[in-house]
Structures are given as C-alpha cells and as structure tokens.
Amino acid sequence: MPDEPIIKSSDIAAALKRIRKRLGYSKKEMAGKLGLRRGKYACLEASTKACTILHLMAVQRLTLQEAKVREDNQFLSKTIREEVKAVATRPL
C-alpha cells in the first residue's frame, strides 16, 4: 500500500487560493501570471488536477516578483510562513 502524501492536494489547493487572494488577483489574472489557462488554474485551486512542483515554483516566483514590485521584503516571508503554518497544523 502506498504511503499517504504528507501534504494533501486539497491543502495545496487551499493554499493556492489564499495566496491568490492575498496577491489580489482573480483566477483569470493568476492563471495569466503563471502562464496557464484560467480553466487549468481553476482545476488546481479546486484540487481536481494535480499540482506539480513546477506549479508551486511558478507561484513562488510570482510571489517573489510581487514582493519586489510592492517593495515589501516581508511580503514573501509572511505569505510563505502563513501557508506553511496552515498546512503543517492540519491533522493528517
């Protein structure tokens, strides 16, 4: 029997949604920033499509870019710290 994933896809999907909202983007805008179609991004956020490491890296890159544009060096660390804490404190 395969091991259960440490982080559930639904938790990743919820984190994507929280990050998108924190950035102030619609699903369409977020998809465009990540180079995805809106439907594909919506599936990631709904946890109906698997989120790959490449998707997560693209979100991280976007968050870094936003921190630079907003001239808020704490933006990235606050966002990442909050998401890690939210996912880590959920029961498996």
C-alpha positions in Angstrom: 0.0 0.0 0.0 1.5 3.4 -1.0 2.2 5.9 1.7 -0.2 8.7 2.2 1.1 12.1 1.0 2.4 14.3 3.7 0.5 17.3 2.3 -2.9 16.6 0.8 -3.7 18.1 -2.6 -6.7 19.8 -1.0 -4.4 21.6 1.4 -2.2 22.8 -1.5 -5.3 23.9 -3.4 -6.5 25.9 -0.4 -3.0 27.5 0.0 -3.1 28.5 -3.7 -6.4 30.2 -3.2 -5.2 32.1 -0.1 -2.0 33.2 -1.9 -4.0 34.4 -5.0 -6.4 36.3 -2.7 -3.5 37.8 -0.8 -2.0 39.0 -4.1 -5.4 40.5 -5.0 -5.8 38.5 -8.3 -8.8 36.9 -9.9 -8.4 33.3 -11.1 -8.0 34.6 -14.6 -5.3 37.1 -13.6 -3.4 34.5 -11.5 -3.6 32.0 -14.4 -2.2 34.6 -16.8 0.7 35.4 -14.4 1.5 31.7 -14.1 1.2 31.1 -17.9 -1.8 28.8 -17.5 -5.3 28.9 -18.9 -8.0 30.0 -16.4 -9.6 26.6 -16.5 -6.4 24.8 -15.7 -5.7 27.1 -12.8 -9.2 26.7 -11.5 -8.7 23.0 -11.5 -5.6 23.3 -9.5 -7.4 25.5 -7.0 -10.3 23.1 -6.8 -7.9 20.2 -6.4 -9.3 18.3 -9.4 -5.9 18.4 -11.2 -2.6 17.5 -9.6 -0.4 20.5 -8.6 3.2 19.8 -9.7 6.4 21.1 -8.3 6.6 23.3 -11.4 3.3 24.9 -10.5 4.5 25.5 -6.9 7.8 27.0 -8.2 5.8 29.3 -10.5 3.7 30.5 -7.6 6.9 31.1 -5.5 8.5 33.1 -8.4 5.3 35.2 -8.7 5.3 35.9 -5.0 8.9 36.9 -5.2 8.2 39.3 -8.1 5.2 40.8 -6.2 7.4 41.4 -3.1 9.9 43.3 -5.3 7.2 45.3 -7.1 5.5 46.2 -3.8 8.9 47.0 -2.3 7.8 44.8 0.7 10.6 42.5 1.6 8.4 40.9 4.3 5.6 40.1 1.8 7.1 36.8 0.7 8.2 35.6 4.1 4.8 36.4 5.6 3.0 34.6 2.8 5.2 31.5 2.9 5.3 31.4 6.7 1.5 31.6 7.0 0.9 28.9 4.3 3.4 26.5 5.8 1.9 27.0 9.3 -1.6 26.5 7.9 -0.7 23.3 6.1 1.6 22.0 8.9 -1.0 22.4 11.7 -3.7 20.4 9.9 -4.2 16.9 11.1 -3.3 14.2 8.6 
